[in-house]
């Protein structure tokens, strides 16, 4: 509920720092300031490219670059195209083997 906390791993002692309210993450309420962060990914700057931090939650994906600053919403919420599948179908990248096991069956 405090957003994405950060720490300087080179500091002694290491201390967590809460973000400012204008960090760009979606607000929740006065009691629980930010929407919960369900997943977090970060890449340090290096030969692979610039640093990047991404936070995902109920309202989508937010990212910010290595220079810090606020997060920006990166999830698309409106789509021009739509694909509908029948009720029991799932999207799959390649053929999958699905085995259905009932409550009385053993794997």
Secondary structure, DSSP 8 states (H G I E B T S, - for coil): -----EE-TTSSS--EE---TTSS--B--SSS-B--EEEEEEE-SBTTBS-EEEEEETTEEEEEETT----EE------S------TT----SS--------TT---
